[in-house]
């Protein structure tokens, strides 16, 4: 077991040394230092609080649509910033790298082992309503 853990730490070090992680860390630092991003995030958090309050009553709350629109508008503003969009792209690349590694490890153990899907909600796989042919009867 100790040898297996040692290899896991080595694999973690290799992943941390990858170009994907370096790119992610670079853009994370850029986003963290950007005053405009920080100000937008504060506005976004306040807008989300208001929306959450309105959401408790659903679309019947008089400010529901305005609160929802405000959250989406600020989110679009953030997404339109180059550093934020590059950060999100780098984050997706790291996520994909980690998913690929976990898939490779699972495949090396067994072809029938269940690996969590990397799809957005509603994608295929066990528990998500897809047909992964796992034989559990729970997939469509």
N, C-alpha and C positions, 0 to 999 in steps of 0.2 A: 504494500500500500504506500509506503514512504517513497518508493521509486516512482510510482504512478503520480503522486502529488508533486514530486520534483519535476517530472516532465510537464505537468500541468502548469507549474510556475514558469518553466522555460518557454512553453507555448505562449503564456501570457506576456512574457518579456518580448517575444518575437512580434506579437501583435502590437504591443506598445511601441515597438521600434519601426512599425510599418509606415509607409507613406500616407496611408489613409488616416491613421491616428495623428500623424504630424500635421496633416492638413486640417483635421478637425480641431486640434489644439490651437493652431494658428488662428483660425477664424473665430474660435470661441474667445480667445484673448482680444481679438479686434472688436468683437461684439461687446464684450465686458467693459472695454475702455471707452466705447463710443457714448458720449453724453446724450446725443439725440436718441439713440436706441434706449438708453436708460429712462429718459423722459417719456418716450412712447410706451415703454413697458409699464411705467407707473400709471399712465393714462389707461392703458389696457386693463391693468389689474382693477382699477376703480370702475371701469366700464363693466368688467366681468362681475364685480360685486353687485352692481345695480341690476344687471341682467339676471343674476342668480336670485335676487330678491323678487324680481318680476316673474321669474320662471316658476316660483312656488305657486303662483296663481294661474300660470299658463297664459294662453293668448287672451284671456279675459281681463288681465291687468291692463289698465289704461296706457301704461308706458312700455308694454312688452315689446312691440315692434320697434319702437325707437331705441330701446336698450339693446335689442338684438342687432339692429342696423349699426349702432355705434361700435359695438364689439367687432363686427365684421369690417367696418371701415378702418378701424385702428389696426386690425390684423393685416388688412391689405397694405396699409401704409408701412407696416413693419416688413412685410414680404417684399415690398418694392425696393427696400434698401439693399444695396449690393452685398454688404457684409452679412446681413441676416440671411439672404437667399443663399449665399455661398456657405454659410455656417450650416444651414439646413441640408444642403446638398452633401456637405462633408459628413454630417451626422448620418445621413442615409447610407453613405459609402461604408462607414464603420459598422453600421447595423448589418449591412449586407455581408461584410467580411465576417462578422461574428456568426451570422446565420450559416454561411457557407462552411465555416470551421465546425460548428456544432452538427451540421448535416453530415459532414465527412466523418466525424467521430462516431456518430450514431450508425452510419452505414458500415463502418469498420467493425462495429460490435455485432450488428445484425441488420439484415435487409428489412425485417419486419418491425423494428423498433419504432415507436412513435416519437416523432420530432415535432415540436410546436411549429405551426406554420408561421411564415413571415409576411403573410398577406394582411391587408387592412381588414377590419371587422367584416365578417360575412364571406371571407374567402374559404377555400377548400380546406380539408383536413378534419381531423377528429374534433368533435365538439363545435364545429363551426357550420355544420349543415352540409358540408361538401362530401364528395365520395372519394375517400382515400384508399379504398379497398383493404382496410385493415382487418376486416372480419369481425369487428366489435359489434356490428349491428346498429351503431349509433350514427353512422355517416349515411348520407343520402345516396 
